[in-house]
Amino acid sequence: MPHKVVITVNSPGRSGPPKTMLEVFESSEIEYSVIPCSNENELIAAAKDADVLLVGTVPHTTREVMENLPKLKMIGRSGVGVDSIDLDAATELGICVTNTPGINTSEVADHAMAMLLSITRQIPELSKHTKEGAWSDNPQKLMNPRNRLRRIAGTTVGIYGFGNIGKAFSNRIKGFGPERIIAHDPYIPQSVADLYGVKLVSFEELITESDIITVHAPATSENNHQFNLDAFSKMKETAIFINCARGPIVNESDLAHALNNNLIYHAGIDVTEIEPLDAESPLLKTENLFLTPHYAGGSNFTASEGSKRWAENAVNVLSGQKLWGLANPDVKRVITIMRTKGSNKWDDIPDPVTDFDFS
């Protein structure tokens, strides 16, 4: 019997997986199906006989979902984030959680930079008013965005999370001449930050000293709502805040309050706690905020190559070939223990191959 892969579809307007993704399955002996899923029950029904489940950000792949899928060996996400998957439950149940790290590093760093430039140069507003004829017919209308133009040179830029994307952003912003680039990341040593000309600081120093703060960290239980009213209140009134990482890191109602009450100057975000953003969200009524719909990681490259790698993880995990990324490396030990206890779902399937050292 061929192995079965289920690909969920949950993005409005998306007709199905990209061609590069399907070509990977069509060149293998794996059976695949594409099934729309909008909640956990639909996910369980769709993947009841699946060996591999390829998912997006919603619906979440919870412990309950996994406990109802006894054949499941892998859950795959494209990109880096795996916060929609219960990693602890997956590990306990002997399920690999894969991703494709590095695939959209350039795109997210570019998007954060574009957000910042849109704010400092007021490009959306100036373009809108100019197209409406204000330049010739009502130049006074251009004065408000003109008065909001800012420079980056000479500022202090703060980066929250100094992984691959944070580092890529530091390389981009350096060319604009900031006086200092500082970062907060308890998992990165100063010797690494030194390679990028970045000083590691406490979270308190990051939020109080920075003129610009950009978020590039994964969402964890430790940093849930890290940026809340207390944090925004300690920032400079002139501060610009960018989040192209994960929505739960920011308390959205507190961000809206901070912007509406001039606690900070402006913000640009690509992610929200609940996606898509609710039509009644106060963020939609906040004037000094630019919003994009979680598209920061997108490009022609990630659409083709990222989808290809997403599918390759599914094929490779079932044939013992190298994975692009494994988010729960401890699952290797669990699979080994499962094999010692007799027949199980991993029978006749080689151990997953990764770059990690599990010795």
C-alpha positions in Angstrom: 0.0 0.0 0.0 1.5 3.4 -0.9 2.1 6.0 1.7 -0.5 8.8 2.0 0.1 12.5 2.2 -2.6 15.0 3.0 -2.1 18.6 2.0 -4.5 21.0 3.7 -5.7 24.2 2.0 -6.9 27.0 4.3 -5.9 30.3 2.6 -8.7 32.3 1.0 -8.3 32.7 -2.7 -5.7 29.9 -3.0 -6.9 27.2 -5.4 -4.4 24.6 -4.3 -0.7 23.8 -3.8 1.9 25.1 -6.3 2.9 23.0 -9.3 6.5 22.6 -8.0 5.1 20.9 -4.9 2.8 18.5 -6.7 5.6 17.6 -9.1 7.6 16.2 -6.2 4.7 13.8 -5.3 4.0 12.9 -8.9 7.6 11.7 -9.4 7.3 9.4 -6.3 5.1 6.5 -5.5 3.3 8.5 -2.7 -0.4 9.0 -2.9 -1.4 12.5 -2.1 -4.7 14.5 -1.7 -5.5 18.1 -1.3 -8.3 18.8 1.2 -9.7 22.1 2.5 -9.7 22.2 6.3 -11.0 25.1 8.4 -11.1 23.5 11.9 -9.6 20.6 13.9 -12.5 18.2 13.2 -12.1 18.6 9.5 -8.3 18.1 9.9 -8.9 14.8 11.8 -11.3 13.6 9.2 -9.1 14.6 6.3 -6.0 12.9 7.7 -7.4 9.8 9.3 -5.3 7.4 7.2 -2.4 9.8 6.5 1.3 9.1 7.0 2.2 12.8 6.5 0.1 15.9 7.0 1.2 19.2 5.4 -0.4 22.1 7.1 -0.5 25.9 7.2 -0.9 28.3 10.2 -4.6 27.4 10.7 -6.3 25.3 11.9 -3.8 24.5 14.7 -2.5 20.9 14.8 -3.2 20.2 18.5 -2.6 17.2 20.7 -6.2 16.1 20.1 -5.7 16.1 16.3 -2.5 14.1 16.6 -4.0 11.6 19.0 -6.7 10.8 16.5 -4.2 10.1 13.7 -2.5 6.8 14.7 -0.6 6.4 11.4 0.8 9.9 11.3 4.6 10.1 11.1 5.2 13.7 10.1 3.6 17.1 10.2 5.2 19.6 7.8 5.1 23.4 7.7 6.6 25.6 5.0 8.9 28.4 6.1 10.4 28.5 9.6 7.4 28.9 12.0 5.9 25.8 13.7 4.0 27.6 16.5 0.7 26.3 15.2 1.8 22.7 16.0 1.9 21.2 19.6 5.6 20.2 19.5 5.6 18.5 22.8 2.6 16.3 21.8 4.2 15.5 18.5 7.4 14.4 20.1 5.6 12.2 22.6 3.6 10.6 19.9 6.6 9.9 17.6 5.7 12.5 15.0 8.4 14.5 13.2 7.6 18.2 12.8 9.5 19.6 9.8 10.0 23.0 8.3 12.1 24.7 5.7 14.4 27.1 7.6 16.2 29.8 5.7 13.8 29.7 2.7 12.3 33.1 3.3 15.1 34.9 5.3 15.7 37.5 2.6 12.0 38.1 2.0 11.1 38.8 5.7 14.1 41.0 6.2 13.3 42.9 3.0 9.6 43.3 4.1 10.6 44.6 7.5 12.9 47.1 5.8 10.1 48.0 3.3 7.7 48.6 6.2 10.3 50.9 7.9 10.9 52.9 4.7 7.2 53.2 4.0 6.9 54.8 7.5 10.0 57.0 7.3 9.3 58.1 3.8 5.5 58.1 3.9 5.4 56.4 0.5 1.8 55.0 0.7 0.3 58.3 1.7 2.4 60.4 -0.7 1.6 58.0 -3.6 -2.1 58.0 -2.8 -2.4 61.8 -2.6 -0.3 62.4 -5.7 -2.5 60.0 -7.7 -5.6 61.8 -6.5 -4.2 65.0 -8.0 -3.1 66.8 -4.9 0.3 67.8 -6.3 -1.2 70.1 -8.8 -4.7 70.8 -7.4 -4.3 70.7 -3.6 -0.6 70.7 -2.6 -1.7 71.5 1.0 -2.9 67.9 1.3 0.6 66.7 0.9 1.9 68.6 3.9 0.8 66.2 6.5 2.8 63.2 5.1 5.6 65.6 4.2 5.9 66.7 7.8 6.1 63.0 8.9 9.2 62.2 6.8 12.0 60.8 8.9 15.6 59.8 8.5 17.2 56.6 9.7 20.8 57.9 9.8 22.0 58.7 13.3 19.3 56.6 15.1 19.5 53.6 17.4 18.0 50.5 15.8 16.8 47.7 18.0 16.3 44.1 16.9 14.3 41.7 19.0 15.5 38.2 18.1 18.9 37.9 16.5 18.5 34.7 14.5 18.9 34.4 10.7 16.3 37.1 9.9 17.5 39.4 12.6 21.0 39.2 11.3 19.8 39.7 7.7 17.9 42.8 8.8 21.0 44.2 10.6 22.9 43.9 7.3 20.2 45.8 5.4 19.8 48.6 7.9 23.5 49.1 8.3 23.7 50.8 4.9 21.3 53.5 6.1 23.7 54.9 8.6 22.2 54.3 12.1 24.4 55.4 15.0 23.9 52.1 16.8 22.4 48.7 16.2 21.4 46.8 19.3 19.6 43.5 19.8 18.0 41.4 22.5 18.4 37.7 22.2 19.3 35.6 25.3 20.3 32.6 23.1 22.9 34.4 21.1 26.4 35.2 22.4 28.0 38.6 22.0 30.8 37.0 20.0 28.3 36.2 17.3 26.7 39.7 17.4 30.1 41.2 17.1 30.4 39.8 13.6 27.5 42.0 12.6 28.5 45.1 14.5 25.6 44.6 16.9 25.6 45.1 20.7 23.4 42.7 22.7 21.4 44.4 25.4 18.7 43.7 28.0 15.1 43.9 26.9 14.7 47.0 29.1 17.5 48.7 27.3 16.2 47.7 23.9 12.8 49.3 24.4 14.0 52.4 26.1 17.0 53.2 23.9 15.8 52.3 20.4 14.3 54.8 17.9 13.3 51.8 15.7 12.4 48.3 17.0 11.9 45.4 14.7 10.8 41.9 15.9 12.4 38.8 14.5 11.8 36.1 17.1 9.7 32.9 17.2 6.6 32.9 19.3 7.1 31.0 22.6 5.3 30.8 25.9 8.1 33.0 27.4 7.6 35.9 25.0 3.8 35.8 24.7 2.6 39.5 24.7 6.2 40.6 25.4 5.3 43.8 23.8 2.5 45.1 25.9 1.3 48.4 27.3 4.1 48.4 29.9 6.7 47.9 27.1 5.1 50.5 24.8 4.9 53.0 27.6 8.7 52.8 28.1 9.5 53.4 24.5 10.3 56.8 23.1 7.3 58.8 21.8 9.1 58.9 18.5 9.7 55.2 18.3 8.8 53.1 15.2 7.7 49.5 15.9 7.9 46.8 13.2 6.6 43.2 13.6 7.1 40.7 10.7 7.6 37.7 13.1 4.7 36.3 15.0 1.5 38.0 16.2 1.3 36.5 19.8 4.5 38.3 20.7 2.5 41.6 20.7 -0.6 42.5 22.7 -2.7 43.9 19.8 -5.1 46.0 22.0 -2.1 47.5 23.8 -0.4 48.3 20.5 -3.6 50.0 19.3 -3.8 52.0 22.5 -0.1 53.0 22.3 -0.6 54.2 18.7 -3.9 56.0 19.3 -2.6 57.8 22.4 0.8 58.8 20.9 2.8 56.6 23.3 4.8 55.6 20.1 5.0 57.3 16.8 4.1 54.6 14.2 4.1 50.9 13.5 4.1 48.4 10.7 3.0 44.8 11.2 2.6 41.8 8.9 1.3 39.3 11.5 -1.5 39.3 14.1 -2.5 37.0 17.0 -5.6 35.7 15.2 -5.3 35.4 11.4 -7.0 36.6 9.3 -7.5 39.8 11.4 -11.0 40.2 12.6 -12.9 42.9 10.8 -13.7 44.6 14.2 -10.1 44.7 15.3 -9.1 48.2 16.7 -5.9 47.9 14.6 -7.9 48.5 11.4 -9.0 51.9 12.8 -5.5 53.0 13.8 -4.2 55.6 11.4 -0.5 55.5 12.3 -0.2 51.8 11.4 0.7 50.0 8.2 -0.7 46.5 7.9 0.0 43.7 5.5 -1.7 40.2 5.6 1.2 37.9 6.7 2.9 38.1 3.3 6.4 39.0 4.5 7.8 35.6 3.6 6.3 35.6 0.1 8.1 35.9 -3.2 8.4 34.0 -6.5 11.3 32.1 -5.0 9.5 31.0 -1.8 6.4 30.1 -3.8 8.3 27.7 -6.0 11.4 26.5 -4.1 9.8 26.7 -0.7 6.8 24.6 -1.7 9.2 22.1 -3.3 11.1 21.7 -0.1 7.9 21.4 1.9 6.9 18.4 -0.3 10.4 17.0 -0.3 10.3 16.7 3.5 7.2 14.5 3.2 8.9 12.2 0.6 12.2 12.2 2.4 10.9 11.3 5.9 9.2 8.2 4.4 12.3 7.1 2.6 15.1 7.9 5.1 16.5 10.8 3.1 17.8 14.1 4.4 15.2 16.6 5.8 15.4 20.3 5.2 14.6 21.0 8.9 13.3 19.1 12.0 11.7 21.3 14.7 11.5 18.6 17.3 14.9 16.7 17.2 14.1 14.8 20.4 11.5 12.8 18.4 14.4 10.7 17.1 14.9 9.2 20.5 11.2 8.5 20.9 11.1 6.7 17.5 14.1 4.6 18.6 12.3 3.6 21.8 9.1 2.9 19.8 11.1 0.5 17.7 12.3 -1.5 20.7 8.7 -2.1 21.9 7.6 -4.1 18.9 5.5 -3.4 15.8 4.6 0.3 15.3 3.8 2.9 12.7 7.5 3.4 11.9 8.0 -0.2 10.8 9.8 -0.5 7.5 10.6 3.2 7.4 14.2 4.4 7.9 15.1 6.8 10.6 14.7 10.5 9.6 18.0 12.0 8.3 18.8 15.6 9.4 21.8 17.8 10.0 21.3 17.5 13.8 23.6 15.5 16.0 21.5 13.3 18.2 24.3 11.4 19.9 
